[in-house]
């Protein structure tokens, strides 16, 4: 087990944190997930173009 992991927030922020229950559990309760440090985070754009009929063509 490594001593640190990379965590991604629901907003897309990535942080390297210690792998202790005192640090990880509160983050996971708030919706943070472990991620690959090389993973590119892109915003969720599913609703950005809602209502644009050009996407249906």
C-alpha positions in Angstrom: 0.0 0.0 0.0 1.3 3.4 -0.9 1.5 6.2 1.7 -0.4 8.7 -0.5 -3.1 8.5 -3.1 -4.6 11.0 -5.5 -8.2 11.9 -4.9 -10.6 13.8 -7.2 -13.4 15.9 -5.8 -16.9 16.0 -7.3 -15.9 19.4 -8.8 -12.8 17.9 -10.5 -10.1 19.1 -8.1 -7.3 16.5 -7.7 -5.2 16.3 -4.5 -2.5 14.0 -3.2 -3.4 12.9 0.3 -2.2 10.6 3.0 -3.7 7.1 3.1 -5.0 7.2 6.6 -8.6 6.7 7.7 -8.7 10.1 9.4 -8.0 11.7 6.0 -9.7 9.4 3.5 -13.1 8.7 5.2 -14.2 12.4 5.5 -13.2 13.0 1.9 -15.1 9.9 0.6 -18.2 10.9 2.6 -18.1 14.3 0.7 -17.9 12.5 -2.6 -14.2 12.4 -3.4 -12.9 9.3 -5.4 -9.5 7.9 -5.9 -8.0 8.6 -9.3 -5.0 8.0 -11.4 -2.5 11.0 -11.0 -2.1 11.1 -14.8 -5.9 11.1 -15.4 -7.1 14.2 -17.2 -10.1 15.7 -15.5 -12.7 17.2 -17.8 -15.9 18.9 -16.6 -19.2 17.2 -16.9 -20.7 18.8 -20.0 -23.8 16.7 -20.4 -26.2 19.5 -19.6 -24.1 22.4 -21.2 -25.9 22.1 -24.5 -29.3 21.0 -23.3 -31.9 22.1 -25.8 -29.6 22.5 -28.7 -31.3 20.6 -31.6 -28.1 20.6 -33.7 -26.8 17.8 -31.4 -29.5 15.5 -32.6 -28.5 15.6 -36.3 
